[in-house]
Amino acid sequence: MTEATRSLVLRHWALANARDWDTFAELLHPGLSYEVPQTREYIEGGPGYLEMFRTWPGAWQAEIRELVCETDRAVCIIDFVVGGETMTGISVFGLDGGRIASVTDYWPEPYEPPPRATPLLKRRPA
């Protein structure tokens, strides 16, 4: 099962980089929960997670640096490249029924979130 988890996360990033949103959507559990503890942002539902990626500004790419998998969890370290800038991202994936059911993103560098094109990404109060 660890190989299935690895394959799912690799596919997640490959499809996101390719902007293949219809196929990307098939990877997502409808009840997916997304959290960014650093900025207090969150999304409830797979469609909102898809919309966040689909509307992310700029010509970005995610390059996997490291991927560690268990049966239903994975931790992925990426280089997120946009506008000539590279940021390190750490994503913790949870799986349910062979689909991505939760994602928690950690960004080691402090930042304020950029304006978002989707109203589905919310922010918890400070």
C-alpha positions as CSV (number, residue, x, y, z in Angstrom):
1,M,0.0,0.0,0.0
2,T,2.9,2.4,0.6
3,E,3.6,2.3,-3.2
4,A,0.0,3.2,-3.9
5,T,0.3,6.2,-1.5
6,R,3.6,7.2,-3.2
7,S,1.9,6.9,-6.6
8,L,-1.0,9.0,-5.6
9,V,1.1,11.9,-4.2
10,L,3.4,11.9,-7.2
11,R,0.3,12.0,-9.5
12,H,-1.1,14.9,-7.4
13,W,1.9,17.1,-8.2
14,A,2.3,15.9,-11.8
15,L,-1.3,16.7,-12.6
16,A,-1.2,20.0,-10.7
17,N,2.0,21.0,-12.7
18,A,0.3,19.9,-15.9
19,R,-2.9,21.9,-15.0
20,D,-4.9,18.8,-15.8
21,W,-7.8,19.8,-13.5
22,D,-10.3,17.2,-14.5
23,T,-7.9,14.3,-13.7
24,F,-6.6,16.1,-10.6
25,A,-10.2,16.3,-9.3
26,E,-10.5,12.5,-9.4
27,L,-7.7,12.2,-6.8
28,L,-9.6,14.2,-4.2
29,H,-11.9,12.9,-1.6
30,P,-15.1,15.0,-1.6
31,G,-14.7,15.7,2.1
32,L,-11.1,16.7,1.8
33,S,-9.9,19.1,4.5
34,Y,-7.0,21.6,3.8
35,E,-5.1,23.6,6.5
36,V,-2.2,26.1,6.5
37,P,-1.5,26.5,10.2
38,Q,1.0,29.3,9.6
39,T,-1.6,31.6,7.9
40,R,-4.7,30.1,9.6
41,E,-6.2,29.4,6.1
42,Y,-8.3,26.4,5.5
43,I,-10.6,24.8,2.9
44,E,-13.5,22.4,3.5
45,G,-14.0,20.0,0.5
46,G,-12.2,18.6,-2.5
47,P,-13.8,21.1,-4.9
48,G,-12.4,24.0,-2.9
49,Y,-8.9,22.5,-2.9
50,L,-9.1,22.1,-6.6
51,E,-10.2,25.7,-7.0
52,M,-7.3,26.9,-5.0
53,F,-4.8,25.2,-7.3
54,R,-6.7,26.2,-10.4
55,T,-6.8,29.9,-9.5
56,W,-3.3,30.2,-8.0
57,P,-1.6,33.2,-9.7
58,G,1.5,33.0,-11.8
59,A,3.3,30.3,-13.8
60,W,4.1,28.1,-10.8
61,Q,5.7,24.7,-10.7
62,A,6.1,22.3,-7.7
63,E,9.3,20.1,-7.7
64,I,9.4,17.2,-5.3
65,R,12.6,17.1,-3.2
66,E,11.6,14.3,-0.8
67,L,8.6,12.0,-0.3
68,V,8.1,9.7,2.6
69,C,5.1,7.4,2.6
70,E,3.1,5.1,4.9
71,T,0.0,3.2,4.1
72,D,-2.4,6.1,4.4
73,R,-0.1,9.1,5.0
74,A,2.7,10.9,3.3
75,V,5.0,13.8,3.9
76,C,6.2,15.6,0.8
77,I,8.8,18.4,0.7
78,I,8.6,20.5,-2.4
79,D,10.3,23.5,-4.1
80,F,7.5,25.7,-5.1
81,V,8.8,27.9,-7.9
82,V,6.8,31.0,-9.0
83,G,8.0,34.3,-10.6
84,G,11.7,33.4,-10.2
85,E,11.3,32.8,-6.5
86,T,11.6,29.3,-4.9
87,M,9.9,28.6,-1.6
88,T,10.1,25.3,0.4
89,G,6.8,23.7,1.2
90,I,6.1,20.7,3.4
91,S,2.8,18.9,2.8
92,V,1.3,16.2,5.0
93,F,-1.2,14.1,3.1
94,G,-3.9,11.8,4.6
95,L,-5.6,9.3,2.4
96,D,-9.0,7.6,2.6
97,G,-10.3,5.0,0.2
98,G,-7.4,5.7,-2.2
99,R,-8.1,9.4,-2.5
100,I,-6.5,12.4,-0.8
101,A,-8.7,13.3,2.2
102,S,-6.5,15.8,4.1
103,V,-3.6,18.1,3.3
104,T,-1.8,20.3,5.8
105,D,0.8,22.7,4.3
106,Y,3.7,24.1,6.2
107,W,5.8,26.9,4.8
108,P,9.1,27.4,6.8
109,E,9.5,31.1,5.7
110,P,7.1,33.5,7.4
111,Y,4.7,35.3,5.1
112,E,1.3,36.9,4.8
113,P,-0.9,35.0,2.3
114,P,-1.4,36.6,-1.1
115,P,-4.8,37.7,-2.3
116,R,-6.8,34.7,-3.4
117,A,-9.0,34.3,-6.4
118,T,-11.3,31.8,-4.7
119,P,-13.7,32.6,-1.9
120,L,-13.5,28.9,-0.8
121,L,-10.2,29.5,0.9
122,K,-11.0,31.0,4.3
123,R,-8.9,32.3,7.2
124,R,-9.4,31.6,10.9
125,P,-9.3,34.6,13.3
126,A,-6.0,35.4,15.0
